[in-house]
Amino acid sequence: MPGVPSNKACERCKKRHLKCDETRPNCQRCTNAGVECPGYVQTRKFIDQGASVRRRYAPYRDSDSKRGTPDSPRRITRESPAGIDIDGSVTGDMISQSTLSSQRTASSAADQLLEASQGFFGSSGEESREHNLSQAHAQDETDRSAPNQPAAILQADTTTTLQQPWSVLNRGNPQFALSPNNTFGDASHPQGNTPVHFQHENAPTPARIPSLDSQSSRGEKEDFHDVVSELMTDTEHEISFLIRHFSQVIAPWLDLSDSRRFFATYVPLRAIDNDFVRYSIAALAAKHLGQMKGATCTASIGMFTTPATMETYLNAPDVDWFLKAANYYYLAITRMSSSMSESYMPSSSAVLEYPVDIIDNWLRQKMLNSPPSATDSSVWKKAETLLTTATVLTMYRLICEPGEKWQSYLTGVKPLFESLLQLYGNSSDNPVKFSHGIKASFWNFARQDYLASYFSRLPTYLDPTNLPLWRAAGLPINEQGEIISASYIFHSHEDLASNSLTWLMSKVTNFLAHFKTSQLDQIVPQSPTTAPISPPSPTTWLNLSFELQSWVDRMPETFRPCLRLNNPRDTSKLPEVSYMPFPEIYYSLPSCAASMQQYHFARLALCLNRPADAITSPTTAFDRIQSYREVTKEADYRCKEIIGISLARPQGCARIYMTAFLFGAGQCLEKPTERQILLDLLCGIGADLGWETESGIQKLKALWGENQ
């Protein structure tokens, strides 16, 4: 296999991170700067012969032969299996030439390539001739098997400049088939029959060695292709790729407690007719790919089958997905705002507003101008579609933000759902019941709301005492605030159990926020005119504990783990025999795994934040020691359950919400081995799912460092 120098910039351009035109012996950038070019490092790499060599070092393709210079005396043109001519002319009868003629013209092509590549390969004449003869024979074999490929033109005259079209979106061009698994361009039309041509208008004119000029032009063309790939959005293939990635990977996150899978099933269908839904999906999917550095892994990829076209994306790790995500987010916000223009005129700064605020303004205008009737299904469906878009775009914001910043993106959730509740109430005398899509969005916001409340120790925006709102979302709550047996409201018992626990979690995090606020008030008292904040009463704590126990007593059978290893073997230390300090607990349904982890987390939080009670508090030293031991014992049990569920590695829709629970459990760990296991779990969530976990890892390390 011939050794050929790889395309490298000169040493000066490489150190300054500048684009080098790679002109020999001195690059043009150094010459223009008036400095001596330090030259090039002539490293060699060995690549496979045949089609791969021709793709890398052959000239540009051009489907239009008229772009070549007709008067070039030594132009080599391949128009057909045997159509190679060196006199600059291409005739129609060349298509029917015999195999012997093909071999002769291939040899002539090798001679021309030999003359044009002495400086390019940087090797002896015999070595270059051997390489080019091998390349010409490989080209001839390809010509026989691919008679309908577009023509490739090489300008081999040293007195003229290589002029080539900038056709960067031609799917049939083999120079973009960079790997066997990538069968199309990242910005190409999915059928490949409508390529877009970009013409280079200011082509350089100085005379250069053709092979070097071809090398430089190819590097520029590849860079231009990368730029176009990142700037072009909304191509049919790219949208298909992003929507499928959303449906398979991200939508299950939003359908965690919805067995009817609204976001995975219905939202992609809404994207067909609504631009802002389509662009919001693309924005979230592109940002997730940016978090994953372009890596994709879905359960549907087989071991021995080829992925579908819409499942793969050319050079995905090299694409600036964050740039694409920002473009799609802008398109989603502007299209969503313009769709409301019939009753609400968005401000010039609408792009900077949060989606929930934009929709809330639209709903308020609806109520003031023309409240819809109960039979006006178009308005309700539009409200559902807009709220769905807001849910997706809010997840777009939260996916890379630490939990402490979540509340800033959820400020408009409370007025939004209050407006929806009022709008539904004005149109019907019956108890308000949200549609399926609004319920699915509500429970996502409720889950994000209580997690943000835990991290910030501030009250939730969705008040758990606002019973009409939670009833409209599907919870069967009586006037005393108790959940009654009415599971028919939900599609399954698991949905009812998961969402009722979310409501209880909101009450628990509000209790923690109240407890924290009262402690701060005692340390830093407010002004004399402000009444002191009293700590939560022991009665509140007891009521929450009773509600959680009632939830466990009534949970469905599916919330029991189907697999449990109390002493799993630590495979990371093979061949040494060692065992993990935590169990592995596996649930057949991810919603059950997530709910049980939330339950143990709520129990852990209440255990560590029990208010002092003058009646039941221990009075003697022995009683206090016994009380501390009981707290330590329960905290140890809850931490093992939380970490054990994580160690079983449930589906991604359950893992992304584990950050808060693992962080809470990590504060109770003391042994270095246990702490390392928990850090590995957090790192795994970030690596596998693109979820932000680094802030929690750093906070735990700082906390543990202070205690050592």
C-alpha distance (Angstrom), angle and dihedral (degrees) to the residues before:
residue distance angle dihedral
M1 . . .
P2 3.79 . .
G3 3.78 119.5 .
V4 3.78 112.4 -129.6
P5 3.79 128.8 -177.3
S6 3.79 113.3 -107.2
N7 3.79 118.7 -125.9
K8 3.79 105.9 -91.5
A9 3.77 133.2 164.9
C10 3.77 120.8 -121.5
E11 3.79 116.4 -89.0
R12 3.83 94.3 -104.4
C13 3.81 94.9 50.1
K14 3.79 90.7 44.0
K15 3.81 92.7 54.5
R16 3.83 92.4 45.0
H17 3.85 91.5 45.3
L18 3.80 91.2 -125.0
K19 3.78 130.7 147.2
C20 3.79 108.0 -98.9
D21 3.82 121.1 -157.8
E22 3.84 87.9 -151.6
T23 3.80 94.0 -136.4
R24 3.80 114.7 169.4
P25 2.97 133.3 -96.6
N26 3.84 92.9 3.7
C27 3.80 124.8 10.6
Q28 3.79 117.3 -121.7
R29 3.81 93.3 -121.5
C30 3.81 92.5 59.6
T31 3.80 90.9 44.4
N32 3.81 92.0 52.5
A33 3.81 90.2 48.1
G34 3.81 90.7 53.6
V35 3.78 94.6 -122.9
E36 3.76 131.3 120.2
C37 3.77 113.1 -97.5
P38 3.84 108.6 -124.4
G39 3.81 90.5 -146.9
Y40 3.78 133.2 -130.1
V41 3.75 135.7 -59.7
Q42 3.79 104.4 -120.7
T43 3.79 99.3 -148.4
R44 3.77 116.2 165.3
K45 3.76 130.5 -142.3
F46 3.79 127.7 -173.2
I47 3.74 117.9 -131.2
D48 3.74 132.6 178.4
Q49 3.80 119.5 -87.4
G50 3.76 126.4 -124.9
A51 3.78 123.1 38.8
S52 3.81 94.6 -0.1
V53 3.84 91.4 56.7
R54 3.79 91.3 48.4
R55 3.80 92.0 48.6
R56 3.78 91.8 51.9
Y57 3.78 101.5 40.5
A58 3.80 106.3 17.0
P59 3.82 118.2 104.6
Y60 3.76 125.1 -96.6
R61 3.76 121.7 -71.2
D62 3.72 121.4 -121.5
S63 3.77 124.8 -172.7
D64 3.81 89.5 -163.5
S65 3.81 111.4 66.2
K66 3.80 91.1 -169.5
R67 3.83 89.9 75.2
G68 3.81 90.0 72.8
T69 3.79 121.1 87.7
P70 3.84 106.8 -97.8
D71 3.77 93.8 -155.3
S72 3.79 97.2 53.3
P73 3.81 105.6 125.1
R74 3.80 97.4 -153.7
R75 3.79 105.4 34.8
I76 3.81 117.8 144.5
T77 3.80 111.4 -150.6
R78 3.79 128.2 -178.6
E79 3.80 109.6 -160.0
S80 3.81 99.7 149.9
P81 3.83 141.7 7.5
A82 3.78 90.7 -72.9
G83 3.81 100.2 14.5
I84 3.80 103.9 122.3
D85 3.79 117.0 133.8
I86 3.78 130.4 171.2
D87 3.79 99.5 -164.0
G88 3.78 94.5 75.5
S89 3.83 96.3 -108.1
V90 3.79 130.9 107.4
T91 3.79 120.4 -161.4
G92 3.77 131.2 -167.5
D93 3.84 95.5 -125.5
M94 3.80 89.4 62.2
I95 3.82 88.3 80.0
S96 3.82 89.7 71.6
Q97 3.81 98.0 47.7
S98 3.78 119.4 133.2
T99 3.78 127.7 -108.3
L100 3.81 90.9 -103.6
S101 3.78 90.7 57.8
S102 3.78 88.6 49.1
Q103 3.79 92.0 54.9
R104 3.82 92.4 47.9
T105 3.77 93.1 50.1
A106 3.79 89.7 45.8
S107 3.81 89.1 56.3
S108 3.82 89.7 49.5
A109 3.77 88.6 50.7
A110 3.81 89.5 51.9
D111 3.82 90.2 53.8
Q112 3.79 90.9 51.5
L113 3.79 92.2 46.4
L114 3.80 88.7 50.1
E115 3.80 91.8 56.5
A116 3.78 92.9 45.6
S117 3.82 98.3 47.1
Q118 3.81 107.8 46.8
G119 3.78 92.8 104.8
F120 3.80 94.4 36.0
F121 3.80 98.5 59.7
G122 3.79 93.5 37.3
S123 3.81 93.7 -145.3
S124 3.79 139.5 108.0
G125 3.79 122.8 -67.1
E126 3.79 94.1 -108.9
E127 3.77 91.9 49.5
S128 3.80 92.1 48.7
R129 3.79 92.2 46.3
E130 3.79 91.4 51.2
H131 3.79 90.6 50.3
N132 3.81 94.6 47.8
L133 3.79 94.0 46.0
S134 3.79 88.2 53.0
Q135 3.79 89.7 48.0
A136 3.82 92.5 49.0
H137 3.82 92.6 50.5
A138 3.78 90.5 48.7
Q139 3.78 88.6 49.7
D140 3.79 90.6 51.0
E141 3.81 91.2 52.0
T142 3.77 90.3 50.3
D143 3.79 90.6 47.7
R144 3.78 90.5 58.1
S145 3.81 93.2 51.8
A146 3.81 98.0 40.2
P147 3.82 109.1 40.8
N148 3.80 93.9 157.1
Q149 3.80 99.0 55.8
P150 3.81 117.0 121.2
A151 3.77 119.7 -97.9
A152 3.79 124.1 -88.8
I153 3.80 116.9 -147.3
L154 3.78 127.0 -162.2
Q155 3.78 120.8 -171.2
A156 3.81 101.7 -149.1
D157 3.80 99.4 173.2
T158 3.82 113.8 111.1
T159 3.81 91.7 -151.4
T160 3.78 95.8 59.3
T161 3.77 134.2 60.0
L162 3.79 124.7 -113.0
Q163 3.79 105.7 -109.0
Q164 3.79 115.9 -171.9
P165 3.80 134.2 165.2
W166 3.77 117.3 -111.4
S167 3.77 97.7 -125.9
V168 3.79 101.3 162.0
L169 3.78 101.4 157.5
N170 3.80 101.1 57.8
R171 3.77 106.4 124.1
G172 3.80 92.2 -163.2
N173 3.80 93.0 60.1
P174 3.82 108.0 109.5
Q175 3.78 94.0 -155.5
F176 3.80 88.1 76.8
A177 3.81 94.4 50.0
L178 3.77 91.5 95.7
S179 3.80 97.3 164.2
P180 3.80 136.5 20.0
N181 3.79 91.3 -114.2
N182 3.80 95.4 54.2
T183 3.76 112.3 76.8
F184 3.76 102.7 168.3
G185 3.77 144.1 32.8
D186 3.75 120.8 -91.1
A187 3.79 92.5 -126.9
S188 3.78 97.8 32.3
H189 3.74 132.1 120.2
P190 3.80 107.1 -101.2
Q191 3.76 93.7 -125.1
G192 3.76 93.1 44.2
N193 3.81 93.5 -140.8
T194 3.81 99.0 106.2
P195 3.80 106.3 55.4
V196 3.79 118.5 179.2
H197 3.81 114.6 -134.6
F198 3.79 122.7 -148.9
Q199 3.80 111.4 -161.1
H200 3.76 118.9 -146.9
E201 3.79 101.9 -135.6
N202 3.80 101.0 -179.4
A203 3.76 101.9 49.2
P204 3.82 114.9 174.6
T205 3.80 114.6 -104.6
P206 3.85 109.5 -164.8
A207 3.78 114.0 116.4
R208 3.79 112.4 -106.3
I209 3.76 139.2 164.8
P210 3.81 103.4 -76.5
S211 3.78 96.2 -130.7
L212 3.80 92.4 51.3
D213 3.78 91.8 45.8
S214 3.78 89.4 50.3
Q215 3.79 90.0 50.5
S216 3.80 92.6 50.5
S217 3.78 93.9 44.4
R218 3.78 91.1 49.9
G219 3.80 91.3 53.8
E220 3.80 90.2 50.3
K221 3.77 90.8 48.4
E222 3.79 92.8 51.1
D223 3.80 90.5 49.8
F224 3.78 90.4 48.3
H225 3.79 90.0 50.0
D226 3.81 89.8 53.5
V227 3.80 91.6 50.5
V228 3.79 92.8 48.7
S229 3.79 90.4 47.0
E230 3.79 91.4 56.2
L231 3.79 97.8 41.1
M232 3.79 98.1 44.8
T233 3.78 114.0 83.9
D234 3.77 137.4 169.5
T235 3.80 95.2 42.0
E236 3.77 113.0 153.2
H237 3.77 94.9 -114.4
E238 3.79 95.0 44.9
I239 3.80 93.2 49.7
S240 3.80 90.5 47.3
F241 3.79 91.1 49.5
L242 3.82 93.3 49.1
I243 3.80 95.9 44.7
R244 3.78 91.3 49.6
H245 3.79 90.4 48.4
F246 3.81 88.6 51.7
S247 3.80 93.3 48.6
Q248 3.78 95.1 48.6
V249 3.81 102.8 35.7
I250 3.81 113.1 17.9
A251 3.82 105.2 29.4
P252 3.84 92.3 66.8
W253 3.80 87.6 61.1
L254 3.80 89.1 60.2
D255 3.82 93.1 41.8
L256 3.80 95.2 53.7
S257 3.82 93.8 123.7
D258 3.81 98.4 23.6
S259 3.79 113.3 88.1
R260 3.82 89.9 -174.3
R261 3.82 88.8 62.6
F262 3.78 100.1 -137.4
F263 3.81 96.4 177.5
A264 3.80 94.9 44.7
T265 3.81 96.0 43.5
Y266 3.78 111.7 26.2
V267 3.80 104.8 26.4
P268 3.85 94.3 63.4
L269 3.81 87.0 51.1
R270 3.80 90.9 52.6
A271 3.79 87.8 52.2
I272 3.81 89.6 67.2
D273 3.81 93.2 69.1
N274 3.82 102.0 23.5
D275 3.75 120.8 66.5
F276 3.80 94.7 -164.7
V277 3.81 91.8 54.5
R278 3.78 90.7 49.1
Y279 3.80 93.3 48.1
S280 3.80 93.3 45.5
I281 3.81 90.1 53.9
A282 3.80 90.3 48.1
A283 3.81 91.4 48.4
L284 3.81 94.1 52.6
A285 3.81 93.3 43.0
A286 3.81 92.4 48.5
K287 3.79 92.4 48.5
H288 3.78 91.0 49.9
L289 3.81 89.3 51.1
G290 3.78 87.7 51.1
Q291 3.80 89.6 53.3
M292 3.80 88.7 48.8
K293 3.84 92.5 45.7
G294 3.78 89.8 -119.9
A295 3.81 95.9 -54.7
T296 3.79 116.9 139.1
C297 3.78 128.0 -169.5
T298 3.78 122.7 170.5
A299 3.77 132.0 169.9
S300 3.80 91.5 -121.0
I301 3.83 94.9 66.3
G302 3.78 107.9 105.0
M303 3.76 127.8 -143.9
F304 3.80 97.1 -126.3
T305 3.81 104.7 21.8
T306 3.78 130.4 87.0
P307 3.83 115.3 -112.1
A308 3.78 118.6 -113.4
T309 3.79 118.0 -101.0
M310 3.78 93.1 -108.0
E311 3.82 90.9 52.2
T312 3.79 95.1 63.1
Y313 3.79 136.2 55.8
L314 3.78 126.6 -163.3
N315 3.81 113.8 -110.0
A316 3.80 91.1 -8.6
P317 3.84 93.8 167.3
D318 3.82 90.6 56.4
V319 3.82 97.2 49.5
D320 3.80 119.3 102.3
W321 3.81 94.6 -123.1
F322 3.79 93.1 172.5
L323 3.80 89.7 60.9
K324 3.78 91.0 49.9
A325 3.81 90.5 46.5
A326 3.81 91.6 53.2
N327 3.81 90.7 49.8
Y328 3.80 92.5 50.3
Y329 3.80 91.8 45.8
Y330 3.81 89.8 53.7
L331 3.80 91.0 49.0
A332 3.81 91.8 48.3
I333 3.82 94.0 50.9
T334 3.79 94.9 45.5
R335 3.81 94.0 45.9
M336 3.79 91.4 46.5
S337 3.80 91.3 50.5
S338 3.80 93.0 46.8
S339 3.82 90.9 50.7
M340 3.83 88.6 62.6
S341 3.79 94.8 49.3
E342 3.80 93.9 104.5
S343 3.81 89.5 73.8
Y344 3.77 105.5 6.6
M345 3.79 126.3 44.5
P346 3.81 108.9 -151.2
S347 3.78 118.1 -136.9
S348 3.77 123.3 -114.0
S349 3.80 88.6 -104.4
A350 3.80 94.2 53.5
V351 3.79 90.8 118.5
L352 3.80 89.6 62.8
E353 3.80 93.2 51.2
Y354 3.76 122.5 92.9
P355 3.82 114.5 -106.2
V356 3.81 93.8 -119.7
D357 3.81 90.2 56.1
I358 3.79 92.3 51.0
I359 3.80 92.0 51.4
D360 3.80 92.4 45.1
N361 3.83 90.2 55.3
W362 3.79 89.8 50.4
L363 3.82 92.3 50.2
R364 3.80 91.9 49.8
Q365 3.78 90.5 52.3
K366 3.79 89.1 49.7
M367 3.78 92.0 54.1
L368 3.81 92.2 47.6
N369 3.79 98.1 45.4
S370 3.78 110.5 31.5
P371 3.82 118.2 -12.5
P372 3.81 108.4 -149.6
S373 3.77 121.2 -117.5
A374 3.77 125.1 -122.7
T375 3.81 90.0 -102.0
D376 3.82 95.0 51.9
S377 3.78 95.4 101.2
S378 3.81 94.5 167.0
V379 3.82 92.3 66.7
W380 3.79 93.4 47.1
K381 3.78 92.0 48.3
K382 3.79 91.2 48.8
A383 3.80 91.0 49.4
E384 3.80 88.9 50.5
T385 3.81 91.7 49.3
L386 3.79 92.5 48.2
L387 3.78 92.1 48.9
T388 3.80 89.7 48.6
T389 3.80 89.4 54.3
A390 3.80 90.6 49.0
T391 3.81 89.8 52.4
V392 3.79 92.1 52.5
L393 3.82 93.6 45.3
T394 3.81 91.5 47.9
M395 3.79 89.6 53.8
Y396 3.82 85.4 50.1
R397 3.80 87.4 61.2
L398 3.80 98.2 42.3
I399 3.80 99.8 46.3
C400 3.80 93.8 82.5
E401 3.81 100.9 27.0
P402 3.81 126.6 96.0
G403 3.78 116.0 -114.5
E404 3.81 92.7 -106.6
K405 3.81 90.1 68.2
W406 3.79 98.2 47.1
Q407 3.79 96.0 91.6
S408 3.79 92.7 61.7
Y409 3.83 89.2 63.8
L410 3.82 94.3 47.2
T411 3.80 100.7 52.8
G412 3.81 93.0 108.3
V413 3.81 95.9 50.2
K414 3.81 95.7 89.3
P415 3.85 97.9 51.9
L416 3.81 90.6 40.7
F417 3.79 95.0 58.5
E418 3.78 92.2 39.1
S419 3.81 87.8 56.4
L420 3.80 90.3 48.3
L421 3.80 90.7 48.9
Q422 3.78 90.9 50.7
L423 3.80 92.7 45.3
Y424 3.80 92.0 51.5
G425 3.81 91.3 44.6
N426 3.81 93.3 53.1
S427 3.78 92.2 54.5
S428 3.80 99.2 50.7
D429 3.80 140.6 31.1
N430 3.79 92.3 -148.2
P431 3.82 122.5 90.4
V432 3.78 109.6 -74.0
K433 3.81 115.5 -101.1
F434 3.76 120.5 178.7
S435 3.79 121.2 -136.9
H436 3.78 121.8 -103.4
G437 3.80 94.3 -97.1
I438 3.81 94.4 47.5
K439 3.81 90.2 49.1
A440 3.80 91.0 50.9
S441 3.81 90.7 51.1
F442 3.81 92.5 44.9
W443 3.79 94.3 56.1
N444 3.79 91.5 49.3
F445 3.80 90.7 53.1
A446 3.82 90.9 44.7
R447 3.80 91.1 53.1
Q448 3.80 92.8 47.6
D449 3.81 90.0 44.8
Y450 3.78 97.3 58.3
L451 3.82 92.3 42.6
A452 3.81 89.5 53.1
S453 3.81 88.7 47.9
Y454 3.79 91.3 54.5
F455 3.81 93.8 51.0
S456 3.82 95.2 44.9
R457 3.82 97.9 33.1
L458 3.80 89.2 -132.9
P459 3.81 127.4 128.0
T460 3.79 118.1 -88.7
Y461 3.79 119.1 -102.1
L462 3.81 92.1 -133.0
D463 3.78 102.9 68.3
P464 3.83 110.6 -138.7
T465 3.82 89.2 -151.9
N466 3.82 91.3 61.9
L467 3.80 91.6 94.5
P468 3.86 97.8 175.8
L469 3.81 89.6 59.6
W470 3.80 94.0 51.2
R471 3.81 90.8 44.5
A472 3.80 89.8 53.1
A473 3.81 87.5 52.6
G474 3.81 89.3 56.9
L475 3.80 106.2 -94.0
P476 3.84 113.1 136.1
I477 3.82 98.6 -136.3
N478 3.80 123.6 161.3
E479 3.79 125.5 -146.7
Q480 3.79 91.3 -88.8
G481 3.79 90.7 59.9
E482 3.79 95.3 -107.9
I483 3.78 125.3 135.7
I484 3.78 110.5 -121.3
S485 3.79 129.0 -159.0
A486 3.79 102.7 -89.0
S487 3.77 103.7 124.0
Y488 3.79 92.3 153.3
I489 3.80 87.7 84.4
F490 3.78 87.8 70.9
H491 3.75 126.7 55.2
S492 3.80 91.9 -121.2
H493 3.79 141.3 10.0
E494 3.80 89.5 -112.6
D495 3.81 91.8 59.9
L496 3.80 91.6 51.7
A497 3.79 93.1 47.3
S498 3.83 94.0 46.6
N499 3.79 95.4 47.4
S500 3.79 94.9 43.3
L501 3.80 87.6 53.7
T502 3.81 89.2 51.9
W503 3.80 88.1 56.0
L504 3.83 90.1 50.2
M505 3.82 90.1 47.9
S506 3.81 89.1 56.2
K507 3.79 88.9 54.9
V508 3.83 91.3 48.2
T509 3.82 94.5 50.3
N510 3.81 90.3 47.1
F511 3.79 87.6 53.0
L512 3.83 89.6 51.9
A513 3.81 91.1 47.9
H514 3.80 91.0 51.1
F515 3.81 90.7 47.4
K516 3.82 91.4 50.9
T517 3.79 93.3 46.7
S518 3.81 92.2 51.7
Q519 3.81 90.9 50.7
L520 3.81 91.8 51.3
D521 3.79 90.2 47.6
Q522 3.78 90.4 56.6
I523 3.80 91.9 49.7
V524 3.80 96.6 42.7
P525 3.82 108.5 25.1
Q526 3.78 118.7 -150.4
S527 3.79 126.5 -125.9
P528 3.81 117.4 -58.8
T529 3.81 91.0 -108.5
T530 3.81 92.1 58.0
A531 3.76 117.8 83.6
P532 3.81 114.1 -122.5
I533 3.77 117.1 -105.3
S534 3.75 110.7 -114.2
P535 3.82 118.3 -143.7
P536 3.80 118.9 -110.2
S537 3.75 113.1 -80.3
P538 3.80 123.2 -111.6
T539 3.80 86.9 -118.5
T540 3.80 90.4 64.4
W541 3.79 90.0 50.6
L542 3.79 92.1 49.5
N543 3.81 92.4 48.2
L544 3.79 91.6 52.1
S545 3.80 91.3 48.8
F546 3.79 90.3 49.5
E547 3.83 92.5 49.8
L548 3.79 91.8 50.5
Q549 3.79 90.9 49.6
S550 3.80 90.4 49.2
W551 3.79 89.1 51.7
V552 3.80 91.0 54.0
D553 3.78 92.2 47.6
R554 3.83 91.7 54.2
M555 3.80 100.8 37.8
P556 3.83 117.1 121.9
E557 3.78 122.4 -100.3
T558 3.81 90.9 -106.5
F559 3.80 89.5 70.8
R560 3.78 89.6 72.4
P561 3.83 114.5 94.2
C562 3.78 113.3 -106.6
L563 3.83 93.3 -158.8
R564 3.77 131.2 32.7
L565 3.80 131.1 172.7
N566 3.77 109.8 -170.7
N567 3.81 94.3 -172.6
P568 3.82 108.6 25.7
R569 3.76 117.0 -175.4
D570 3.79 117.2 -109.6
T571 3.81 102.2 -123.8
S572 3.81 92.4 -175.8
K573 3.82 90.2 74.7
L574 3.80 99.8 50.7
P575 3.03 133.0 177.9
E576 3.79 84.4 27.8
V577 3.79 111.9 83.5
S578 3.79 109.8 -125.5
Y579 3.77 136.2 145.3
M580 3.78 134.2 -139.6
P581 3.82 117.8 -108.0
F582 3.81 89.5 -135.5
P583 3.81 132.0 58.0
E584 3.80 126.2 -119.8
I585 3.79 113.3 -122.7
Y586 3.80 119.2 -171.4
Y587 3.81 127.9 -169.3
S588 3.78 123.4 -165.9
L589 3.83 92.2 -135.9
P590 3.82 121.5 51.2
S591 3.81 91.2 -145.1
C592 3.80 89.3 58.6
A593 3.81 92.1 49.1
A594 3.81 91.2 49.9
S595 3.80 93.1 46.1
M596 3.80 95.1 49.5
Q597 3.78 90.6 48.9
Q598 3.82 89.2 51.4
Y599 3.79 89.8 49.4
H600 3.82 93.9 53.1
F601 3.78 89.4 45.5
A602 3.82 91.0 53.4
R603 3.81 90.1 49.4
L604 3.81 90.6 49.4
A605 3.82 91.9 50.0
L606 3.81 93.0 50.0
C607 3.80 91.5 45.5
L608 3.81 92.2 55.2
N609 3.82 95.6 41.6
R610 3.80 105.1 46.3
P611 3.82 112.1 148.8
A612 3.78 118.5 -123.2
D613 3.77 114.5 -98.8
A614 3.76 119.6 -160.4
I615 3.81 91.8 -153.2
T616 3.81 103.6 44.1
S617 3.80 99.4 27.5
P618 3.82 115.2 112.5
T619 3.79 112.9 -99.0
T620 3.79 104.0 -168.6
A621 3.79 128.4 58.8
F622 3.80 91.0 -114.5
D623 3.81 91.3 53.6
R624 3.79 91.4 49.2
I625 3.81 92.0 50.6
Q626 3.79 90.1 49.7
S627 3.79 90.0 49.6
Y628 3.81 91.5 51.4
R629 3.79 90.5 49.5
E630 3.78 91.5 52.0
V631 3.80 90.9 50.2
T632 3.81 91.0 49.1
K633 3.79 91.8 47.9
E634 3.80 94.0 50.5
A635 3.82 92.8 43.7
D636 3.81 89.8 51.8
Y637 3.81 91.0 50.4
R638 3.81 94.0 48.1
C639 3.82 92.2 47.9
K640 3.80 91.4 51.4
E641 3.81 91.0 51.2
I642 3.81 92.9 48.4
I643 3.80 93.9 47.8
G644 3.82 92.3 40.5
I645 3.79 91.5 57.8
S646 3.80 89.1 50.1
L647 3.81 92.8 48.2
A648 3.81 90.2 57.2
R649 3.82 86.4 62.4
P650 3.81 103.2 -138.1
Q651 3.79 122.4 -165.2
G652 3.77 119.5 -55.7
C653 3.81 94.0 -104.6
A654 3.82 88.4 67.0
R655 3.80 96.6 39.0
I656 3.80 98.7 57.0
Y657 3.81 92.0 65.3
M658 3.82 94.0 48.1
T659 3.80 94.9 86.4
A660 3.80 94.8 86.8
F661 3.81 93.6 44.4
L662 3.80 93.9 48.0
F663 3.78 90.0 47.2
G664 3.80 90.6 53.4
A665 3.80 91.9 47.9
G666 3.80 91.9 45.7
Q667 3.79 91.4 62.4
C668 3.82 88.7 63.3
L669 3.82 97.4 50.8
E670 3.79 121.5 100.9
K671 3.82 108.2 169.1
P672 3.85 116.5 87.1
T673 3.82 92.8 -135.0
E674 3.80 91.8 54.0
R675 3.77 91.9 47.3
Q676 3.79 91.6 50.7
I677 3.81 91.2 52.1
L678 3.78 90.2 52.7
L679 3.82 92.2 48.5
D680 3.80 89.5 50.9
L681 3.81 89.9 52.9
L682 3.80 91.5 52.4
C683 3.80 91.9 46.2
G684 3.80 89.8 49.6
I685 3.80 92.2 54.2
G686 3.78 90.5 52.9
A687 3.80 94.0 45.3
D688 3.81 98.0 43.4
L689 3.80 100.1 38.2
G690 3.80 106.4 23.5
W691 3.81 90.4 -120.7
E692 3.80 121.0 150.3
T693 3.82 108.5 -104.9
E694 3.80 103.4 138.8
S695 3.81 94.4 92.3
G696 3.81 91.9 55.3
I697 3.80 91.2 47.2
Q698 3.79 92.4 52.6
K699 3.81 92.6 46.4
L700 3.80 91.6 51.8
K701 3.81 91.8 48.5
A702 3.80 90.4 50.8
L703 3.81 91.0 47.7
W704 3.79 93.0 49.4
G705 3.79 91.4 45.9
E706 3.80 91.3 56.9
N707 3.79 91.0 52.5
Q708 3.81 95.6 50.1
